[in-house]
Every structure is written in structure tokens, then in C-alpha cells.
Amino acid sequence: MRAKIWLLAALVAVSAVGAGYEVVFHLHHAAPRDAALYLCNFVFVILLALWIDADSRMHPEIYRPYEFGYLLLFLWLPYLPYYLWRTRGARGMLLLAGFLALFFLGPLARLALGALR
């Protein structure tokens, strides 16, 4: 249980750092480096896969094959909505919307900043 909370906190922190990076460059009318944005996205996906792995251990209705962790790294995008729906139902779709908002926090922050100007 504690690992899940730390992974979610790290997920939020990585998203906030990436969004802050994008906003700072946007304020200075410069283009952020693609490598830094790719690194934030990569770390986000790794943390999300680790969270799914840690969370699925608490749900016996989810079949976990031997190579489950490795499969999550490659199939996280189609598996995430299925997993959240299967384990949490409609609340899982709200959680999915939250994960998507965290993933796109940088562009959403730039859009909000542009709307405020």
C-alpha cells in the first residue's frame, strides 16, 4: 500500500516538474528541449507501469502471468483503461482521466497560460 502512494506522489511530481519546465520556456517565448520532455514522458510511463504492478497485487481477480511487469512496459496504453475499469468500474474511468490530465499537464498548463493572456 505504501509503495502505491509513493509511486503516485512521484508521478505527480514528475508531471509537475515537466509542466513547470514547459511553462517557463513558454513564458520566455522559447522552445523547450525535446530530450527533456521525452525524459519526463518516459519516467511517467515507467512510474505508471510500476503503479499498475503494485496495485494489481491487491486485486486477486487480475491474472498476473510471470512476465506481467515486462508486458506492462510495452502494453501499458491499451491495458490501463481495461485494468482501471476491471478493478474500479466507473471510478476507474475518473482515475484514467486523472492520469491523462497528469500526462498532458504541460500542454494544458501552456493552454491555460495562453488563455489568461
GUZABA-342082 format. One record per residue: x, y, z of N, C-alpha, C, O in turn; residue in three letters; residue number from 1. Coordinates in pm, whole numbers. Layout:
% residues N
+--------+---------+--------+---------+----------+--------+--------+---------+--------+--------+---------+--------+-----+-----+
! n.east ! n.north !   n.up ! ca.east ! ca.north !  ca.up ! c.east ! c.north !   c.up ! o.east ! o.north !   o.up ! res !   n !
+--------+---------+--------+---------+----------+--------+--------+---------+--------+--------+---------+--------+-----+-----+
!      X !       Y !      Z !       X !        Y !      Z !      X !       Y !      Z !      X !       Y !      Z ! ALA ! NUM !
...
+--------+---------+--------+---------+----------+--------+--------+---------+--------+--------+---------+--------+-----+-----+
This chain:
% residues 117
+--------+---------+--------+---------+----------+--------+--------+---------+--------+--------+---------+--------+-----+-----+
! n.east ! n.north !   n.up ! ca.east ! ca.north !  ca.up ! c.east ! c.north !   c.up ! o.east ! o.north !   o.up ! res !   n !
+--------+---------+--------+---------+----------+--------+--------+---------+--------+--------+---------+--------+-----+-----+
!     82 !    -120 !      0 !       0 !        0 !      0 !     86 !     125 !      0 !     55 !     222 !    -70 ! MET !   1 !
!    192 !     124 !     76 !     278 !      241 !     87 !    352 !     267 !    -45 !    373 !     382 !    -82 ! ARG !   2 !
!    391 !     161 !   -116 !     460 !      179 !   -244 !    370 !     245 !   -346 !    416 !     327 !   -426 ! ALA !   3 !
!    242 !     212 !   -344 !     149 !      273 !   -439 !    140 !     423 !   -417 !    135 !     500 !   -513 ! LYS !   4 !
!    137 !     466 !   -292 !     127 !      608 !   -261 !    253 !     682 !   -304 !    245 !     792 !   -359 ! ILE !   5 !
!    370 !     622 !   -279 !     494 !      684 !   -321 !    503 !     693 !   -473 !    551 !     792 !   -526 ! TRP !   6 !
!    458 !     591 !   -541 !     461 !      594 !   -687 !    367 !     700 !   -742 !    400 !     769 !   -838 ! LEU !   7 !
!    249 !     714 !   -682 !     157 !      820 !   -726 !    214 !     958 !   -696 !    200 !    1049 !   -777 ! LEU !   8 !
!    279 !     974 !   -582 !     341 !     1103 !   -549 !    453 !    1135 !   -647 !    467 !    1249 !   -691 ! ALA !   9 !
!    533 !    1035 !   -682 !     639 !     1057 !   -781 !    581 !    1088 !   -918 !    637 !    1169 !   -992 ! ALA !  10 !
!    470 !    1025 !   -951 !     402 !     1051 !  -1079 !    356 !    1197 !  -1086 !    374 !    1263 !  -1188 ! LEU !  11 !
!    297 !    1246 !   -979 !     252 !     1385 !   -974 !    372 !    1480 !   -979 !    368 !    1583 !  -1046 ! VAL !  12 !
!    480 !    1445 !   -908 !     599 !     1530 !   -906 !    663 !    1539 !  -1044 !    702 !    1647 !  -1087 ! ALA !  13 !
!    675 !    1427 !  -1113 !     734 !     1427 !  -1248 !    648 !    1510 !  -1342 !    701 !    1586 !  -1424 ! VAL !  14 !
!    517 !    1496 !  -1332 !     428 !     1575 !  -1417 !    440 !    1724 !  -1386 !    441 !    1807 !  -1477 ! SER !  15 !
!    448 !    1759 !  -1259 !     459 !     1900 !  -1220 !    592 !    1960 !  -1266 !    596 !    2074 !  -1311 ! ALA !  16 !
!    699 !    1884 !  -1254 !     829 !     1933 !  -1299 !    829 !    1952 !  -1451 !    876 !    2054 !  -1501 ! VAL !  17 !
!    776 !    1856 !  -1523 !     768 !     1869 !  -1669 !    680 !    1985 !  -1712 !    714 !    2057 !  -1806 ! GLY !  18 !
!    569 !    2004 !  -1644 !     479 !     2116 !  -1676 !    546 !    2249 !  -1643 !    535 !    2345 !  -1719 ! ALA !  19 !
!    614 !    2255 !  -1531 !     687 !     2377 !  -1496 !    794 !    2410 !  -1597 !    814 !    2527 !  -1632 ! GLY !  20 !
!    863 !    2310 !  -1644 !     966 !     2326 !  -1746 !    905 !    2385 !  -1874 !    960 !    2478 !  -1932 ! TYR !  21 !
!    793 !    2330 !  -1916 !     728 !     2380 !  -2037 !    676 !    2521 !  -2018 !    687 !    2603 !  -2109 ! GLU !  22 !
!    621 !    2552 !  -1903 !     565 !     2684 !  -1878 !    675 !    2790 !  -1874 !    658 !    2900 !  -1927 ! VAL !  23 !
!    787 !    2757 !  -1811 !     898 !     2854 !  -1805 !    947 !    2887 !  -1946 !    970 !    3004 !  -1977 ! VAL !  24 !
!    963 !    2788 !  -2029 !    1006 !     2815 !  -2166 !    899 !    2891 !  -2243 !    931 !    2976 !  -2326 ! PHE !  25 !
!    774 !    2859 !  -2218 !     665 !     2929 !  -2286 !    662 !    3077 !  -2246 !    636 !    3163 !  -2330 ! HIS !  26 !
!    688 !    3106 !  -2120 !     689 !     3244 !  -2074 !    802 !    3325 !  -2138 !    789 !    3445 !  -2159 ! LEU !  27 !
!    913 !    3258 !  -2169 !    1027 !     3325 !  -2231 !   1025 !    3313 !  -2384 !   1124 !    3346 !  -2450 ! HIS !  28 !
!    914 !    3266 !  -2439 !     896 !     3254 !  -2584 !   1009 !    3173 !  -2649 !   1064 !    3211 !  -2752 ! HIS !  29 !
!   1042 !    3063 !  -2586 !    1146 !     2974 !  -2638 !   1088 !    2833 !  -2646 !    987 !    2801 !  -2583 ! ALA !  30 !
!   1152 !    2752 !  -2724 !    1108 !     2613 !  -2739 !   1186 !    2525 !  -2640 !   1309 !    2531 !  -2636 ! ALA !  31 !
!   1116 !    2446 !  -2560 !    1187 !     2357 !  -2467 !   1258 !    2245 !  -2543 !   1220 !    2210 !  -2654 ! PRO !  32 !
!   1359 !    2192 !  -2482 !    1434 !     2082 !  -2544 !   1348 !    1958 !  -2549 !   1282 !    1922 !  -2451 ! ARG !  33 !
!   1348 !    1893 !  -2664 !    1268 !     1772 !  -2679 !   1316 !    1659 !  -2590 !   1236 !    1580 !  -2540 ! ASP !  34 !
!   1447 !    1651 !  -2569 !    1502 !     1542 !  -2489 !   1450 !    1547 !  -2346 !   1420 !    1443 !  -2287 ! ALA !  35 !
!   1439 !    1665 !  -2289 !    1389 !     1676 !  -2152 !   1242 !    1636 !  -2144 !   1200 !    1572 !  -2048 ! ALA !  36 !
!   1163 !    1674 !  -2245 !    1022 !     1637 !  -2245 !   1005 !    1487 !  -2265 !    919 !    1424 !  -2202 ! LEU !  37 !
!   1087 !    1429 !  -2352 !    1082 !     1284 !  -2371 !   1122 !    1210 !  -2244 !   1065 !    1106 !  -2212 ! TYR !  38 !
!   1219 !    1264 !  -2171 !    1262 !     1202 !  -2046 !   1148 !    1205 !  -1943 !   1124 !    1106 !  -1874 ! LEU !  39 !
!   1079 !    1318 !  -1933 !     965 !     1328 !  -1840 !    856 !    1228 !  -1878 !    800 !    1161 !  -1791 ! CYS !  40 !
!    826 !    1217 !  -2006 !     724 !     1122 !  -2051 !    768 !     978 !  -2025 !    687 !     895 !  -1984 ! ASN !  41 !
!    895 !     948 !  -2048 !     946 !      813 !  -2025 !    938 !     776 !  -1877 !    894 !     666 !  -1842 ! PHE !  42 !
!    980 !     868 !  -1790 !     974 !      842 !  -1646 !    828 !     827 !  -1602 !    798 !     744 !  -1516 ! VAL !  43 !
!    738 !     907 !  -1659 !     596 !      897 !  -1627 !    544 !     757 !  -1660 !    475 !     696 !  -1579 ! PHE !  44 !
!    578 !     707 !  -1778 !     530 !      574 !  -1820 !    588 !     465 !  -1729 !    516 !     373 !  -1691 ! VAL !  45 !
!    715 !     475 !  -1695 !     776 !      376 !  -1605 !    706 !     378 !  -1469 !    673 !     272 !  -1415 ! ILE !  46 !
!    684 !     496 !  -1414 !     617 !      506 !  -1284 !    474 !     455 !  -1291 !    426 !     392 !  -1197 ! LEU !  47 !
!    406 !     483 !  -1401 !     269 !      434 !  -1417 !    266 !     282 !  -1425 !    179 !     218 !  -1365 ! LEU !  48 !
!    359 !     223 !  -1498 !     365 !       77 !  -1507 !    397 !      16 !  -1370 !    341 !     -87 !  -1333 ! ALA !  49 !
!    486 !      79 !  -1296 !     518 !       30 !  -1161 !    397 !      42 !  -1068 !    374 !     -45 !   -984 ! LEU !  50 !
!    318 !     150 !  -1084 !     198 !      166 !  -1002 !     96 !      57 !  -1035 !     36 !      -2 !   -945 ! TRP !  51 !
!     75 !      30 !  -1164 !     -19 !      -75 !  -1202 !     25 !    -208 !  -1145 !    -57 !    -285 !  -1095 ! ILE !  52 !
!    155 !    -236 !  -1152 !     208 !     -362 !  -1099 !    185 !    -371 !   -949 !    142 !    -475 !   -899 ! ASP !  53 !
!    214 !    -263 !   -876 !     195 !     -264 !   -730 !     47 !    -273 !   -695 !      9 !    -341 !   -600 ! ALA !  54 !
!    -38 !    -203 !   -770 !    -181 !     -203 !   -740 !   -245 !    -338 !   -773 !   -336 !    -382 !   -702 ! ASP !  55 !
!   -199 !    -402 !   -878 !    -261 !     -529 !   -919 !   -234 !    -641 !   -820 !   -305 !    -742 !   -820 ! SER !  56 !
!   -135 !    -626 !   -736 !    -108 !     -728 !   -634 !   -217 !    -735 !   -529 !   -233 !    -836 !   -460 ! ARG !  57 !
!   -293 !    -626 !   -517 !    -400 !     -622 !   -419 !   -534 !    -667 !   -477 !   -635 !    -668 !   -406 ! MET !  58 !
!   -535 !    -703 !   -604 !    -659 !     -745 !   -670 !   -642 !    -888 !   -721 !   -582 !    -910 !   -827 ! HIS !  59 !
!   -694 !    -985 !   -648 !    -677 !    -1124 !   -691 !   -755 !   -1158 !   -817 !   -727 !   -1261 !   -879 ! PRO !  60 !
!   -851 !   -1075 !   -858 !    -927 !    -1106 !   -979 !   -847 !   -1076 !  -1107 !   -889 !   -1113 !  -1216 ! GLU !  61 !
!   -733 !   -1011 !  -1093 !    -648 !     -979 !  -1208 !   -546 !   -1091 !  -1223 !   -471 !   -1123 !  -1131 ! ILE !  62 !
!   -545 !   -1149 !  -1342 !    -448 !    -1255 !  -1373 !   -312 !   -1190 !  -1399 !   -300 !   -1101 !  -1482 ! TYR !  63 !
!   -212 !   -1236 !  -1326 !     -77 !    -1183 !  -1341 !     16 !   -1294 !  -1387 !     60 !   -1375 !  -1305 ! ARG !  64 !
!     46 !   -1300 !  -1518 !     141 !    -1402 !  -1563 !    282 !   -1371 !  -1513 !    307 !   -1267 !  -1453 ! PRO !  65 !
!    371 !   -1462 !  -1538 !     509 !    -1449 !  -1489 !    575 !   -1321 !  -1540 !    645 !   -1254 !  -1464 ! TYR !  66 !
!    552 !   -1287 !  -1664 !     617 !    -1171 !  -1725 !    528 !   -1047 !  -1722 !    539 !    -962 !  -1810 ! GLU !  67 !
!    443 !   -1035 !  -1624 !     346 !     -927 !  -1615 !    412 !    -789 !  -1615 !    366 !    -698 !  -1684 ! PHE !  68 !
!    518 !    -773 !  -1538 !     586 !     -644 !  -1529 !    643 !    -599 !  -1662 !    635 !    -482 !  -1698 ! GLY !  69 !
!    703 !    -692 !  -1736 !     759 !     -658 !  -1866 !    649 !    -627 !  -1968 !    664 !    -539 !  -2052 ! TYR !  70 !
!    541 !    -699 !  -1960 !     429 !     -672 !  -2051 !    370 !    -534 !  -2027 !    328 !    -467 !  -2122 ! LEU !  71 !
!    368 !    -491 !  -1902 !     315 !     -358 !  -1872 !    397 !    -248 !  -1937 !    342 !    -146 !  -1980 ! LEU !  72 !
!    528 !    -267 !  -1946 !     611 !     -165 !  -2008 !    578 !    -145 !  -2156 !    590 !     -35 !  -2208 ! LEU !  73 !
!    536 !    -251 !  -2223 !     508 !     -241 !  -2365 !    360 !    -221 !  -2395 !    325 !    -159 !  -2496 ! PHE !  74 !
!    274 !    -271 !  -2310 !     130 !     -265 !  -2337 !     55 !    -179 !  -2236 !    -63 !    -204 !  -2212 ! LEU !  75 !
!    119 !     -81 !  -2178 !      56 !        0 !  -2074 !    -60 !      80 !  -2129 !   -161 !      98 !  -2060 ! TRP !  76 !
!    -50 !     129 !  -2250 !    -155 !      216 !  -2303 !   -288 !     142 !  -2324 !   -391 !     193 !  -2279 ! LEU !  77 !
!   -291 !      26 !  -2390 !    -421 !      -41 !  -2401 !   -464 !    -110 !  -2270 !   -584 !    -129 !  -2247 ! PRO !  78 !
!   -367 !    -146 !  -2186 !    -402 !     -219 !  -2064 !   -457 !    -128 !  -1955 !   -540 !    -172 !  -1875 ! TYR !  79 !
!   -414 !      -1 !  -1949 !    -454 !       88 !  -1841 !   -606 !     107 !  -1833 !   -661 !      91 !  -1725 ! LEU !  80 !
!   -677 !     141 !  -1942 !    -823 !      155 !  -1929 !   -892 !      25 !  -1890 !   -985 !      25 !  -1809 ! PRO !  81 !
!   -845 !     -87 !  -1947 !    -903 !     -217 !  -1913 !   -884 !    -245 !  -1765 !   -978 !    -286 !  -1697 ! TYR !  82 !
!   -764 !    -224 !  -1714 !    -733 !     -253 !  -1575 !   -816 !    -166 !  -1481 !   -872 !    -215 !  -1383 ! TYR !  83 !
!   -822 !     -38 !  -1511 !    -897 !       53 !  -1422 !  -1046 !      23 !  -1426 !  -1113 !      31 !  -1322 ! LEU !  84 !
!  -1100 !     -12 !  -1541 !   -1241 !      -48 !  -1549 !  -1268 !    -178 !  -1475 !  -1367 !    -190 !  -1402 ! TRP !  85 !
!  -1180 !    -274 !  -1493 !   -1199 !     -406 !  -1432 !  -1189 !    -401 !  -1279 !  -1262 !    -473 !  -1210 ! ARG !  86 !
!  -1101 !    -317 !  -1226 !   -1080 !     -314 !  -1082 !  -1167 !    -211 !  -1010 !  -1200 !    -230 !   -893 ! THR !  87 !
!  -1203 !    -103 !  -1079 !   -1274 !        5 !  -1009 !  -1405 !      47 !  -1074 !  -1478 !     127 !  -1016 ! ARG !  88 !
!  -1435 !      -2 !  -1190 !   -1560 !       34 !  -1257 !  -1558 !     178 !  -1306 !  -1459 !     223 !  -1363 ! GLY !  89 !
!  -1667 !     250 !  -1283 !   -1678 !      387 !  -1332 !  -1579 !     480 !  -1261 !  -1531 !     576 !  -1322 ! ALA !  90 !
!  -1547 !     453 !  -1136 !   -1446 !      535 !  -1067 !  -1310 !     521 !  -1133 !  -1229 !     613 !  -1130 ! ARG !  91 !
!  -1286 !     405 !  -1194 !   -1161 !      384 !  -1265 !  -1148 !     473 !  -1387 !  -1038 !     513 !  -1424 ! GLY !  92 !
!  -1261 !     505 !  -1451 !   -1256 !      595 !  -1565 !  -1223 !     738 !  -1522 !  -1159 !     813 !  -1596 ! MET !  93 !
!  -1267 !     774 !  -1402 !   -1226 !      904 !  -1348 !  -1076 !     906 !  -1316 !  -1008 !    1006 !  -1338 ! LEU !  94 !
!  -1027 !     795 !  -1266 !    -884 !      783 !  -1240 !   -805 !     787 !  -1371 !   -697 !     846 !  -1376 ! LEU !  95 !
!   -859 !     725 !  -1475 !    -795 !      731 !  -1607 !   -789 !     875 !  -1657 !   -687 !     917 !  -1712 ! LEU !  96 !
!   -897 !     950 !  -1638 !    -897 !     1092 !  -1677 !   -792 !    1169 !  -1599 !   -728 !    1260 !  -1652 ! ALA !  97 !
!   -774 !    1134 !  -1472 !    -670 !     1198 !  -1392 !   -531 !    1167 !  -1442 !   -446 !    1256 !  -1448 ! GLY !  98 !
!   -506 !    1041 !  -1478 !    -376 !     1003 !  -1534 !   -350 !    1075 !  -1666 !   -239 !    1120 !  -1691 ! PHE !  99 !
!   -453 !    1085 !  -1749 !    -437 !     1156 !  -1876 !   -410 !    1304 !  -1852 !   -328 !    1365 !  -1922 ! LEU ! 100 !
!   -477 !    1362 !  -1754 !    -452 !     1503 !  -1722 !   -309 !    1523 !  -1672 !   -246 !    1623 !  -1705 ! ALA ! 101 !
!   -259 !    1429 !  -1594 !    -120 !     1439 !  -1548 !    -23 !    1423 !  -1664 !     78 !    1493 !  -1669 ! LEU ! 102 !
!    -53 !    1333 !  -1755 !      37 !     1310 !  -1869 !     44 !    1435 !  -1958 !    150 !    1469 !  -2009 ! PHE ! 103 !
!    -70 !    1502 !  -1976 !     -76 !     1620 !  -2061 !    -77 !    1750 !  -1980 !   -130 !    1851 !  -2026 ! PHE ! 104 !
!    -20 !    1748 !  -1861 !     -22 !     1865 !  -1775 !     56 !    1982 !  -1835 !     15 !    2097 !  -1820 ! LEU ! 105 !
!    167 !    1955 !  -1901 !     246 !     2061 !  -1962 !    169 !    2136 !  -2070 !    155 !    2258 !  -2062 ! GLY ! 106 !
!    118 !    2065 !  -2172 !      38 !     2135 !  -2274 !    -88 !    2201 !  -2217 !   -126 !    2309 !  -2262 ! PRO ! 107 !
!   -151 !    2138 !  -2118 !    -269 !     2200 !  -2056 !   -232 !    2328 !  -1982 !   -308 !    2425 !  -1985 ! LEU ! 108 !
!   -117 !    2329 !  -1917 !     -72 !     2450 !  -1847 !    -39 !    2561 !  -1946 !    -69 !    2677 !  -1922 ! ALA ! 109 !
!     24 !    2524 !  -2059 !      52 !     2625 !  -2161 !    -77 !    2682 !  -2219 !    -86 !    2802 !  -2244 ! ARG ! 110 !
!   -176 !    2597 !  -2242 !    -305 !     2645 !  -2292 !   -372 !    2738 !  -2191 !   -427 !    2841 !  -2229 ! LEU ! 111 !
!   -367 !    2702 !  -2066 !    -427 !     2787 !  -1963 !   -354 !    2920 !  -1953 !   -416 !    3025 !  -1935 ! ALA ! 112 !
!   -222 !    2916 !  -1966 !    -144 !     3038 !  -1963 !   -175 !    3127 !  -2083 !   -183 !    3249 !  -2071 ! LEU ! 113 !
!   -193 !    3065 !  -2199 !    -229 !     3141 !  -2319 !   -368 !    3200 !  -2308 !   -393 !    3309 !  -2360 ! GLY ! 114 !
!   -459 !    3131 !  -2242 !    -595 !     3182 !  -2226 !   -598 !    3299 !  -2127 !   -684 !    3387 !  -2138 ! ALA ! 115 !
!   -507 !    3300 !  -2033 !    -504 !     3408 !  -1935 !   -444 !    3537 !  -1991 !   -469 !    3646 !  -1939 ! LEU ! 116 !
!   -367 !    3524 !  -2096 !    -304 !     3644 !  -2155 !   -398 !    3720 !  -2238 !   -361 !    3822 !  -2295 ! ARG ! 117 !
+--------+---------+--------+---------+----------+--------+--------+---------+--------+--------+---------+--------+-----+-----+
